[in-house]
Amino acid sequence: MTTSKTGNDWNPGAYDRFRGLRLRPVLDLLRAVGEVPEGPLTDLGCGSGAAGPVLRTRFGERMITGVDASPAMLHKARETGSYDQLVQADVADWEPEQQQALIFCNAVLHWLPDHAKLIPRLAKQLVPGGVLAVQVPGMNDAPSHATWRALTGRAEAGPGILEPRAYREILQPLGQAEIWETQYYQALPASDEGHPVRMFTQSTYGRPFLDALDGSALAALRRAYDDEMEKHYPFERDGTVLFPFRRVFFLLRKQG
Ligand SMILES: C[S@@+](CC[C@H](N)C(=O)[O-])C[C@H]1O[C@@H](n2cnc3c(N)ncnc32)[C@H](O)[C@@H]1O
């Protein structure tokens, strides 16, 4: 394994609590991929390996590499048995030994800045006709995400995403591009630990805000966030909530 620059470990247990809901966009992205040329594949920002088994089923004997900055996530990814190799690296400066037929990148790029430079750099790592397949959450203005910033007075948890028009401008010179978005109406189960929307966001967007605190300050932030969520995402009689979640997808097929 190479060394990460980020020192940015994640909590696979908390992330995988909503494995089913988080898998759905993986499947939707993979369905859109179509034919890919000969060559190896990378699951870039593979996390705990949610996409590993479906990539393996779809691509059979092809060489599949998982890349992530988080040792804990890579450890879980290894347990799936779906990857030929797992590499600890930062997506920002990742360079595979060989050009790739598919770079599959689900729910990762919003943690990285400067997509106008990053996407052409990733496209360079593709064989001609190779595919870059990306999904990023488009939720930074939603109450579930904006409330973390409002309550802490801090700016974004991560760099966020661009408007679809901006992605089109970046992608078009590189090959054939498709951009679309889907809003998932997620029914989150009741939880004894707090508001279901916190259960969902605390392992991802909310993580940097929570990690900065401990003790009573941490407990106060959790309580205040739960109170706000109750206003925006009211409980059903059974304690569940409906949590709309927008996701932006794009595919690039590199010029042949
Ligand atoms: C929301 S998870 C998505 C994981 C997986 N792709 C999935 O669909 O379940 C985001 C992952 O991106 C990784 N990540 C975030 N920034 C990264 C970076 N700069 N380089 C490498 N991995 C990064 C995190 O460690 C985490 O595992």
The ligand as a MOL file (V3000), in Angstrom:
LIG
                    3D

  0  0  0     0  0            999 V3000
M  V30 BEGIN CTAB
M  V30 COUNTS 27 29 0 0 0
M  V30 BEGIN ATOM
M  V30 1 C -19.0050 8.2470 0.9970 0
M  V30 2 S -17.6510 7.1270 0.9530 0 CHG=1
M  V30 3 C -17.9650 6.2720 -0.5740 0
M  V30 4 C -17.3200 4.9340 -0.6030 0
M  V30 5 C -17.7060 4.0250 -1.7850 0
M  V30 6 N -17.2990 4.5860 -3.0590 0
M  V30 7 C -19.1820 3.7300 -1.7690 0
M  V30 8 O -19.8480 3.9910 -2.7670 0
M  V30 9 O -19.6720 3.2150 -0.7530 0 CHG=-1
M  V30 10 C -16.3480 8.2260 0.5310 0
M  V30 11 C -14.9750 7.5490 0.5120 0
M  V30 12 O -14.0630 8.4490 -0.1190 0
M  V30 13 C -12.8300 8.3440 0.5390 0
M  V30 14 N -12.0870 9.5880 0.2750 0
M  V30 15 C -12.4430 10.8560 0.5750 0
M  V30 16 N -11.5120 11.7260 0.1490 0
M  V30 17 C -10.5460 10.9740 -0.4290 0
M  V30 18 C -9.3060 11.2930 -1.0710 0
M  V30 19 N -8.8870 12.5530 -1.1930 0
M  V30 20 N -8.5710 10.2840 -1.5600 0
M  V30 21 C -8.9620 8.9910 -1.4270 0
M  V30 22 N -10.1370 8.6280 -0.8470 0
M  V30 23 C -10.8920 9.6170 -0.3490 0
M  V30 24 C -13.1710 8.1410 2.0080 0
M  V30 25 O -12.1020 7.5560 2.7090 0
M  V30 26 C -14.3960 7.2430 1.8960 0
M  V30 27 O -14.0670 5.8850 1.9680 0
M  V30 END ATOM
M  V30 BEGIN BOND
M  V30 1 1 1 2
M  V30 2 1 2 3
M  V30 3 1 2 10
M  V30 4 1 3 4
M  V30 5 1 4 5
M  V30 6 1 5 6
M  V30 7 1 5 7
M  V30 8 2 7 8
M  V30 9 1 7 9
M  V30 10 1 10 11
M  V30 11 1 11 12
M  V30 12 1 11 26
M  V30 13 1 12 13
M  V30 14 1 13 14
M  V30 15 1 13 24
M  V30 16 1 14 15
M  V30 17 1 14 23
M  V30 18 2 15 16
M  V30 19 1 16 17
M  V30 20 1 17 18
M  V30 21 2 17 23
M  V30 22 1 18 19
M  V30 23 2 18 20
M  V30 24 1 20 21
M  V30 25 2 21 22
M  V30 26 1 22 23
M  V30 27 1 24 25
M  V30 28 1 24 26
M  V30 29 1 26 27
M  V30 END BOND
M  V30 END CTAB
M  END
